[in-house]
Amino acid sequence: MYTRHEEYRGRVNASIERVFGHLDDHTRLSAHMSERSWKMGWGRMDLTLDAKNGREVGAHIVLEGRVLGIRLFLDEIVTERVPPTRKSWETVGEPRLLVIGAYKLGVDLTPDGSGVGLRVGIDYELPGAGLSRVLGRLFGRSYAKWCTKKMVIDAQAAFEP
C-alpha cells in the first residue's frame, strides 16, 4: 500500500518493559512535533487522545496545528499493540500535512543484553497534489528520516543515567 519507507535503529539502556511503557505514551512519541523547530517550519502540533490514550488497538490519536502558517491535521488509529515488543499506528483518511501523506508508523523492540534494540519505521506516501506534493518530493524523505531518528534518540535520552 505504501511506496516509501524509512527507519532508524538504536539501542536503549533499559528493560524492554520500561522502554515499551515509554514508547506506549503518545505524548512522548509526538513530543518532537509539539516543539517548535526548523524541521517543523517553526510551527507545532497539538495532541488529542481519546479515552484509550493510544494504548489499545482502535485508539484514535489526533494531531493538529500550524506549520509555516498552514493548518495541518491528522487522525491516527492504533492498528497493532503487542506489549512489550511491538506497536504500530496509521493515519485514517487523508491527512493534511506538508511533506508526507498517509503513513503507517511503528516501533519494534528486541532484548539486547541488558538493554533493548529499538527500530522505528515509517511507510508513507507523498501528499496527493499541489504545493504539498512538490514539498514532499523535496523534503519528504528527509522529514521521515528525522522523525524516526528523533523517536529513537528521545527514547535513548529518557533512559540515560
Salt bridges, closest charged atoms under 4 A:
GLU6 OE2 - ARG141 NE 2.75
GLU7 OE1 - HIS5 NE2 2.81
GLU7 OE2 - ARG9 NH2 2.93
GLU7 OE1 - ARG119 NH1 3.20
ASP24 OD2 - ARG55 NE 3.66
ASP24 OD2 - ARG81 NH2 2.56
ASP24 OD1 - LYS87 NZ 2.58
ASP25 OD2 - ARG28 NH1 3.91
ASP25 OD2 - ARG55 NH2 3.92
ASP46 OD1 - ARG44 NH1 2.83
GLU64 OE1 - ARG71 NH2 3.61
ASP75 OD1 - HIS60 ND1 2.81
GLU80 OE1 - ARG86 NE 2.85
ASP108 OD1 - ARG86 NH1 2.26
ASP108 OD2 - ARG119 NH2 2.36
ASP112 OD2 - ARG11 NE 3.05
ASP123 OD1 - HIS5 ND1 2.54
ASP154 OD1 - LYS150 NZ 3.11
